[in-house]
Amino acid sequence: MVSVTTICYLCRVIMTISIFMNSPITETVFSDCPIRQVLSHVCSKWSLLVIYTLNQHTRMRFNTIAKSIPDISQKMLTSTLRALEADGLIERAVYAEVPPRVEYTLTPRALSFIPLIEDMIQWALNNMSGILHDRNQKNNN
């Protein structure tokens, strides 16, 4: 099992892709592309980390997720959870208790995405040293 902090590098790579995908040129040329529409949500800065974190547990409460992901703000976590719920990737269960309890779980759709995330993590781990080496050489020139 890979820790959340280990996949931060992968998220930076995906953020670069995501930034490209949200460029004005892409909006004009590929605005109706279904792949772009899906990837813009699941490859956002925090979505992969939230999905991967939820996969480590059966159910998680908001504060537990927030504590598991370094540097995510409450506002961004709320926004990310809402977007993932809207896309059918997570389920939000509200329990009528005092105080109210809300738990999040992955849907079968998100669970089918986990092997792809794990493959991307493995790819990043296998290639990270070479990428960092090339990046350092480029920055030093």
Secondary structure as UniProt FT lines:
FT   HELIX           5..7
FT   HELIX           8..21
FT   HELIX           24..30
FT   TURN            31..32
FT   HELIX           34..42
FT   TURN            45..46
FT   HELIX           47..55
FT   STRAND          60..61
FT   HELIX           62..68
FT   TURN            70..71
FT   HELIX           74..86
FT   TURN            87..88
FT   STRAND          90..95
FT   STRAND          101..106
FT   HELIX           108..140
//
